[in-house]
Amino acid sequence: MKPNLPEFSKDAPLNSPEHMLATISVLAYHLAIELDMNYEDEDSPRLTEEVAALEMAAATLFISGLLPSKVVHHSIERFMD
């Protein structure tokens, strides 16, 4: 299944908001997958920093008009205290 990640122009400079948001989205997606595959629900107290990072990434994407992938939402909900 291909994630719903934002597209960006290959000509966009690396420091453009468009490129930075795409990078945040991709990194959040991969962090969420790693957490979901490698940790159990009872590990959530040890994952507070990682879940906070996912929440921050999701909020950044949302206020920028983009929707974080479903796996990001799933991992946040799964590992929230």
N, C-alpha and C positions, 0 to 999 in steps of 0.2 A: 504494500500500500504506500503510495507516494504521499508525503505530508503536504499540507496546505501552507507552503512557504511563499513569502513574497518574492516576486521577480524583481530584478534590477538590471539596469542597462550595463552591459559590459564596458561601455565607455564612461560610466560614472566614476568620478574620482573616489579613491578609497575613503576619503574623509567626508563624503557626501552623506547627508542624513539618510537617503535612500539605501545606500550601501551599508551603513551602520545598522539600520533597522533589519535589513535582511540578515546580517551577521548575527545580531541578537536572536532573531527568530531561529536560525539554524542551530546555534549553540544551545539555546533553551530546549529545542527539540531533542538534540542528542543527549543532553544532560538528563532530561526526563526519561528517555529510553534506558539509559544506564541505571538510573535509580530504580526504575520499575523492574528491570531484569535481574538486578544484583542484590536487592534488599527486600526484606519481608516487612509486613506491616508493623511488627514489634520493634523494628529498627528506627522508627520515626524519631524517637528522642535524640538519636545520634545524627540526624540529618537536618537539623534546624537551619544551619547556614545554607545548605544546598536548596532546601525548599524556599527559604527567603530569597535566594537568588532567582529561582524560577518565578516567584511571585513578582519580584521587581521587573524581570524581563517581560512577563505577561502584562503588567500594568503599563510599562513603557510602550509596548506594542499597541495595546488597547487605546491609550490616549493619543496615539499617532494615527489611529484609524485602521489598524490592522488587527486581525483576530489571531491570537496564539493558536497553535495546533491543539487538537483534542488530546494528544498524549501529554502535553504540558498541563492542561487542566486536570487530567486524570491523576498525574503524579502529585500535583499540589493537593488535590482532595484526598488522595490516598495517604499521604505522609503528614498532613496537617495535624498538629497537636490538639 
